[in-house]
């Protein structure tokens, strides 16, 4: 699938360039945003961080418009620009970016150019600047790092799903303390790109729906040296049609559970975790408004009423009993203990593997429980400094590790 995305025209354009040490992928979809800001960031980033090194930009245009819509080639200065339009692209304002296709196309183009480093950027990120090019590409070219994932600066309650589910589960399964184990943007080596392209994930549900979760997991499983880069705030526009929470949680949980199945041989024997180097100082959580815990708690309680028959088939009896007992708390005193949340996640993972009900139902039915967990964190930390939320995440990660035998024993 990956190499098929390089059309004949794209291959000809890449052949005219010949080779490049650094390839930068810039995917767009829907009504193509202006790439002038991206072009400026890339141009200055290359001049500042990679003087004298050859580079090329790959614009993966999934919008399908007849007009390129982005910055003209001259906006990138002397950096060659290749625009690749996948055959299926139909255009329209509501077209959503297919990240798997953008990643595969960029990696394939990098391979065609013999790139030593490949960087994927988000063209919609208003905070993108020249240092992002250096942060993601520098460790690959200078330090032989195989994969670099970004760490963004954000408000203390941003990314609650990432901190409640993605961070502790990936850390526990793969033994790496990544602040944000997601690769929506990343830098990787040519060797890592070749490995990723060779995997059988691209035509699977995991590849289509969870490529950003899979890339760090696959790299760690392969023994690729992984790093992090502190890039500052991430400002992207909200989607024109917001995705329902159940679908978001379902996609995230389903992707993580599929990854756990795929790499069981690795994580069943792995214990503990180790730190991962970071370029730049890891950002401190910033002050910001707290979500409404009462509303989230209401969503949790509604889930108890509506989804009890489903949870009864997913959760272990003791876990289900402890979860139902949460209803005895007064609103402000509501707490969803770390150990209970860890058991809930592990029970859902086990049920997903056993297919006790449709897998999509399992993953999406985690959403009300997630709301209860986030409400608990807000109640606990809303009157504390922003750093308190990060401490809760670290505490949760440690509890996930402590409860790993619970998962391993039942998995086997």
C-alpha positions as CSV (number, residue, x, y, z in Angstrom):
1,X,0.0,0.0,0.0
2,X,2.7,2.5,1.0
3,X,4.7,2.4,-2.3
4,X,1.5,2.3,-4.4
5,X,0.8,5.8,-3.2
6,X,3.7,7.2,-5.3
7,X,2.1,7.8,-8.7
8,X,4.1,7.8,-11.9
9,X,4.2,11.6,-11.8
10,X,5.5,11.6,-8.2
11,X,8.2,9.1,-9.0
12,X,9.3,11.2,-12.0
13,X,9.4,14.3,-9.8
14,X,11.4,12.5,-7.1
15,X,13.8,11.1,-9.7
16,X,14.5,14.6,-11.0
17,X,15.6,15.6,-7.4
18,X,17.7,12.5,-7.1
19,X,18.5,12.5,-3.4
20,X,18.0,14.5,-0.2
21,X,19.5,14.0,3.3
22,X,16.3,15.4,4.9
23,X,12.7,15.0,3.7
24,X,9.9,17.0,5.2
25,X,6.3,15.9,4.7
26,X,3.5,18.4,4.8
27,X,0.0,16.7,4.4
28,X,-3.1,18.7,3.8
29,X,-6.8,17.8,3.3
30,X,-10.1,19.6,2.6
31,X,-9.9,23.2,1.6
32,X,-6.1,23.5,1.5
33,X,-4.7,26.0,4.0
34,X,-2.1,28.4,2.9
35,X,1.3,26.8,3.2
36,X,3.2,30.2,3.4
37,X,3.7,29.9,7.1
38,X,4.9,26.3,6.8
39,X,7.2,27.3,4.0
40,X,8.8,30.1,6.1
41,X,9.2,27.7,9.1
42,X,10.8,25.0,6.9
43,X,13.1,27.4,5.0
44,X,14.3,29.1,8.2
45,X,14.5,25.8,10.0
46,X,16.8,24.3,7.4
47,X,19.0,27.4,7.2
48,X,19.3,27.5,11.0
49,X,19.6,23.9,12.0
50,X,20.8,22.1,8.8
51,X,22.9,24.5,6.8
52,X,24.5,22.9,3.8
53,X,22.5,19.7,4.0
54,X,20.2,18.8,1.0
55,X,16.5,18.7,1.7
56,X,13.2,18.3,-0.1
57,X,9.5,19.0,0.8
58,X,6.7,16.5,0.1
59,X,3.3,18.1,0.0
60,X,0.7,15.2,0.3
61,X,-2.4,17.0,-1.0
62,X,-5.4,14.9,-0.1
63,X,-7.9,17.7,-0.9
64,X,-8.1,16.8,-4.6
65,X,-8.6,20.4,-5.7
66,X,-7.3,21.3,-9.2
67,X,-5.5,24.3,-7.8
68,X,-2.6,23.5,-5.5
69,X,-4.0,26.0,-3.0
70,X,-0.8,26.1,-0.9
71,X,2.3,28.1,-1.2
72,X,4.0,28.2,-4.6
73,X,7.2,26.3,-4.9
74,X,9.2,29.5,-4.8
75,X,8.0,30.1,-1.2
76,X,10.3,27.3,-0.1
77,X,13.3,29.1,-1.7
78,X,15.9,26.6,-3.0
79,X,14.2,23.6,-1.3
80,X,12.6,21.4,-3.9
81,X,8.9,20.8,-3.5
82,X,7.0,17.7,-4.8
83,X,3.2,17.7,-4.6
84,X,1.7,14.2,-4.5
85,X,-2.1,13.9,-4.9
86,X,-3.5,10.4,-4.0
87,X,-5.8,9.0,-6.6
88,X,-8.8,8.9,-4.3
89,X,-8.7,12.5,-3.2
90,X,-12.1,14.1,-3.9
91,X,-11.8,17.6,-2.3
92,X,-14.5,19.5,-0.5
93,X,-14.4,21.5,2.8
94,X,-15.2,18.5,5.1
95,X,-12.5,16.1,3.8
96,X,-10.6,14.7,6.8
97,X,-6.9,14.0,6.7
98,X,-6.0,10.3,6.4
99,X,-2.9,10.3,8.6
100,X,-2.0,6.7,7.6
101,X,-1.9,7.7,3.9
102,X,0.1,10.9,4.7
103,X,2.6,9.0,6.7
104,X,3.0,6.2,4.2
105,X,3.4,8.6,1.3
106,X,6.0,10.7,3.1
107,X,8.0,7.7,4.2
108,X,7.9,6.2,0.7
109,X,9.0,9.5,-0.8
110,X,11.8,9.7,1.7
111,X,12.9,6.2,0.8
112,X,12.9,7.1,-2.9
113,X,15.2,10.0,-2.2
114,X,17.5,8.0,0.1
115,X,16.8,10.4,3.0
116,X,18.7,9.9,6.3
117,X,15.9,11.7,8.2
118,X,12.2,12.2,7.5
119,X,10.1,14.8,9.3
120,X,6.2,14.9,9.2
121,X,4.7,18.3,10.1
122,X,1.1,19.4,10.7
123,X,0.3,22.2,8.2
124,X,-2.7,23.3,10.3
125,X,-0.6,24.0,13.4
126,X,-0.6,27.7,13.8
127,X,2.3,27.5,16.3
128,X,4.7,25.7,13.9
129,X,8.0,27.4,13.7
130,X,11.6,26.8,12.5
131,X,12.7,25.2,15.7
132,X,10.2,22.3,15.2
133,X,12.1,21.3,12.1
134,X,15.3,21.2,14.2
135,X,13.7,19.5,17.2
136,X,12.2,16.6,15.2
137,X,15.0,16.2,12.6
138,X,18.1,17.1,14.6
139,X,18.3,14.1,16.9
140,X,17.9,11.8,13.9
141,X,20.7,13.4,11.9
142,X,23.1,14.2,14.8
143,X,22.4,11.6,17.4
144,X,21.4,8.6,15.4
145,X,17.9,8.6,17.0
146,X,15.5,6.4,15.1
147,X,12.2,8.1,16.1
148,X,11.5,11.5,17.7
149,X,8.0,12.3,19.0
150,X,6.9,15.7,20.0
151,X,6.0,17.0,23.5
152,X,3.7,20.0,23.4
153,X,3.1,22.7,25.9
154,X,-0.5,22.9,27.0
155,X,-3.0,23.7,29.7
156,X,-3.1,21.4,32.6
157,X,-6.4,19.7,31.5
158,X,-5.6,19.4,27.8
159,X,-5.2,15.9,26.5
160,X,-7.1,14.2,29.4
161,X,-7.6,11.0,27.3
162,X,-3.9,10.9,26.5
163,X,-3.0,11.2,30.2
164,X,-5.7,8.9,31.5
165,X,-5.2,6.1,29.0
166,X,-2.5,6.4,26.4
167,X,0.4,7.4,28.5
168,X,0.0,4.9,31.4
169,X,-0.8,2.0,29.1
170,X,2.0,2.5,26.5
171,X,4.5,3.0,29.3
172,X,3.4,-0.1,31.1
173,X,3.4,-2.3,28.0
174,X,6.6,-1.0,26.4
175,X,8.6,0.3,29.3
176,X,9.3,3.8,28.0
177,X,8.3,6.9,29.9
178,X,7.1,9.0,27.0
179,X,5.3,12.2,27.9
180,X,3.1,11.9,24.8
181,X,3.5,8.6,22.9
182,X,1.8,9.8,19.8
183,X,3.2,10.4,16.3
184,X,0.8,12.8,14.5
185,X,4.0,14.7,13.9
186,X,7.4,13.1,14.2
187,X,11.0,12.7,12.9
188,X,12.5,9.3,11.9
189,X,15.5,7.8,10.3
190,X,15.6,6.3,6.8
191,X,16.2,2.9,8.4
192,X,13.2,3.3,10.7
193,X,11.1,4.4,7.7
194,X,12.0,1.3,5.8
195,X,11.0,-0.9,8.8
196,X,7.7,0.9,9.2
197,X,6.8,0.6,5.6
198,X,7.5,-3.2,5.6
199,X,5.0,-3.9,8.3
200,X,1.6,-5.5,7.6
201,X,-0.3,-2.8,9.4
202,X,-1.2,-0.4,6.6
203,X,-4.3,-2.2,5.3
204,X,-5.7,-3.0,8.8
205,X,-8.1,-1.2,11.1
206,X,-5.2,-0.3,13.3
207,X,-3.3,1.2,10.4
208,X,-6.4,3.2,9.2
209,X,-7.5,4.4,12.7
210,X,-4.5,4.4,15.0
211,X,-1.3,4.9,13.0
212,X,-0.2,7.6,15.4
213,X,-0.4,5.2,18.3
214,X,1.2,2.3,16.4
215,X,4.4,4.1,15.2
216,X,6.0,4.6,18.6
217,X,4.9,1.1,19.8
218,X,6.4,-0.5,16.6
219,X,9.6,1.5,16.9
220,X,10.1,0.5,20.6
221,X,9.2,-3.2,19.8
222,X,11.9,-3.2,17.0
223,X,14.5,-1.7,19.4
224,X,14.7,1.6,17.5
225,X,16.3,4.4,19.6
226,X,13.4,6.8,20.5
227,X,13.5,10.4,21.7
228,X,11.3,13.3,22.5
229,X,11.4,17.0,21.4
230,X,9.8,19.8,23.4
231,X,8.1,22.0,20.7
232,X,6.0,24.5,22.6
233,X,2.2,25.0,22.3
234,X,0.1,23.2,19.7
235,X,-2.7,25.2,18.2
236,X,-4.8,23.5,15.6
237,X,-8.4,24.5,14.6
238,X,-11.3,22.5,15.9
239,X,-12.9,20.1,13.3
240,X,-15.9,21.4,11.4
241,X,-17.9,18.4,12.6
242,X,-16.8,17.4,16.2
243,X,-16.5,13.7,16.7
244,X,-18.7,12.2,19.5
245,X,-16.8,11.3,22.6
246,X,-17.7,7.6,22.3
247,X,-16.1,7.4,18.9
248,X,-12.9,9.2,20.1
249,X,-12.5,6.9,23.1
250,X,-13.5,3.9,21.1
251,X,-10.9,4.7,18.4
252,X,-8.2,5.3,21.0
253,X,-8.9,2.4,23.2
254,X,-9.4,0.0,20.2
255,X,-6.1,1.1,18.7
256,X,-4.2,0.6,22.0
257,X,-5.8,-2.8,22.6
258,X,-4.9,-3.9,19.1
259,X,-1.3,-2.9,19.7
260,X,-1.3,-4.9,23.0
261,X,-2.4,-8.0,21.1
262,X,0.1,-7.5,18.3
263,X,3.1,-7.1,20.7
264,X,2.1,-9.5,23.5
265,X,5.4,-11.4,23.3
266,X,7.3,-8.2,24.1
267,X,5.3,-6.8,27.0
268,X,4.3,-10.0,28.9
269,X,7.9,-10.4,30.1
270,X,8.8,-6.7,30.4
271,X,8.9,-5.1,33.9
272,X,9.3,-1.5,34.9
273,X,10.1,1.5,32.7
274,X,12.9,3.8,31.8
275,X,13.2,7.4,30.9
276,X,13.4,8.7,27.3
277,X,15.8,11.6,26.4
278,X,14.1,14.9,25.5
279,X,15.5,17.7,23.3
280,X,14.8,20.9,25.1
281,X,13.2,21.3,28.5
282,X,10.0,19.3,29.0
283,X,7.2,21.9,29.3
284,X,5.4,22.6,32.5
285,X,1.6,22.4,32.5
286,X,0.1,25.8,32.0
287,X,-2.9,27.3,33.9
288,X,-6.2,26.9,32.1
289,X,-9.9,26.4,32.7
290,X,-11.1,23.2,34.2
291,X,-13.8,21.2,32.5
292,X,-17.1,20.9,34.3
293,X,-16.7,17.8,36.6
294,X,-20.4,17.7,37.5
295,X,-21.3,17.3,33.8
296,X,-18.7,14.6,33.4
297,X,-19.9,12.9,36.5
298,X,-23.4,13.0,35.1
299,X,-22.1,11.2,32.0
300,X,-20.6,8.5,34.2
301,X,-23.8,8.0,36.1
302,X,-25.8,7.8,32.9
303,X,-23.4,5.2,31.7
304,X,-24.0,3.2,34.9
305,X,-27.7,3.2,34.2
306,X,-27.4,2.4,30.4
307,X,-24.4,0.2,30.1
308,X,-24.5,-2.0,33.2
309,X,-25.5,-5.1,31.2
310,X,-22.5,-4.5,28.9
311,X,-20.0,-3.8,31.7
312,X,-21.2,-6.8,33.6
313,X,-19.7,-8.9,30.8
314,X,-16.5,-6.9,30.6
315,X,-15.5,-6.1,34.2
316,X,-14.4,-8.6,36.8
317,X,-17.0,-9.0,39.5
318,X,-14.8,-7.2,42.1
319,X,-14.0,-4.4,39.7
320,X,-17.7,-4.0,38.8
321,X,-18.6,-3.9,42.5
322,X,-16.0,-1.3,43.3
323,X,-17.0,0.8,40.4
324,X,-20.7,0.8,41.3
325,X,-19.7,1.8,44.9
326,X,-18.4,5.1,43.5
327,X,-22.0,6.3,43.4
328,X,-21.9,6.7,47.2
329,X,-19.6,9.7,47.0
330,X,-21.0,13.2,47.3
331,X,-20.3,15.3,44.2
332,X,-17.3,17.2,45.4
333,X,-15.9,14.2,47.1
334,X,-16.1,11.8,44.2
335,X,-12.9,10.0,43.6
336,X,-12.1,7.3,41.0
337,X,-9.1,5.6,42.6
338,X,-6.0,5.0,40.4
339,X,-6.0,1.3,41.2
340,X,-9.6,0.9,40.2
341,X,-9.0,2.8,36.9
342,X,-6.0,0.5,36.2
343,X,-8.2,-2.6,36.7
344,X,-11.0,-1.2,34.6
345,X,-8.6,-0.6,31.7
346,X,-7.0,-4.0,32.1
347,X,-10.5,-5.7,32.2
348,X,-11.5,-3.9,29.1
349,X,-8.3,-5.0,27.3
350,X,-8.9,-8.6,28.4
351,X,-12.5,-8.4,27.2
352,X,-11.4,-6.9,23.9
353,X,-9.0,-9.8,23.4
354,X,-11.7,-12.4,24.4
355,X,-14.3,-10.7,22.2
356,X,-17.0,-11.0,24.9
357,X,-19.1,-8.6,22.8
358,X,-18.4,-6.7,19.6
359,X,-15.0,-5.1,19.9
360,X,-16.3,-1.7,18.9
361,X,-18.9,-1.9,21.6
362,X,-16.3,-2.7,24.2
363,X,-14.0,0.1,23.3
364,X,-16.7,2.8,23.0
365,X,-18.4,1.7,26.3
366,X,-15.3,2.8,28.1
367,X,-16.2,6.4,27.5
368,X,-18.5,7.0,30.5
369,X,-15.9,5.4,32.8
370,X,-13.3,7.7,31.3
371,X,-15.6,10.6,32.1
372,X,-15.7,9.5,35.7
373,X,-12.0,9.2,35.9
374,X,-11.4,12.7,34.5
375,X,-14.1,14.2,36.9
376,X,-12.2,12.6,39.8
377,X,-8.9,14.2,38.6
378,X,-10.6,17.6,38.3
379,X,-12.1,17.4,41.7
380,X,-8.7,16.5,43.2
381,X,-6.6,19.1,41.5
382,X,-8.7,22.1,40.5
383,X,-7.6,24.1,43.6
384,X,-4.0,23.1,43.3
385,X,-1.1,24.4,41.0
386,X,-1.1,23.2,37.4
387,X,1.8,20.8,38.1
388,X,-0.6,18.8,40.3
389,X,-2.2,17.2,37.3
390,X,1.1,16.0,36.0
391,X,1.8,14.5,39.4
392,X,-1.5,12.6,39.2
393,X,-0.5,11.2,35.8
394,X,2.9,10.0,37.1
395,X,1.2,8.5,40.1
396,X,-1.3,6.7,37.8
397,X,1.6,5.4,35.6
398,X,3.2,3.8,38.7
399,X,-0.1,2.2,39.7
400,X,-0.5,0.8,36.2
401,X,2.9,-0.8,36.6
402,X,2.1,-2.1,40.1
403,X,-1.0,-3.8,38.7
404,X,0.6,-5.3,35.7
405,X,0.7,-8.8,37.2
406,X,-3.2,-8.6,37.3
407,X,-3.2,-8.2,33.5
408,X,-0.4,-10.7,32.8
409,X,-1.9,-13.5,34.9
410,X,-5.3,-13.2,33.3
411,X,-3.8,-12.7,29.8
412,X,-2.0,-16.0,30.1
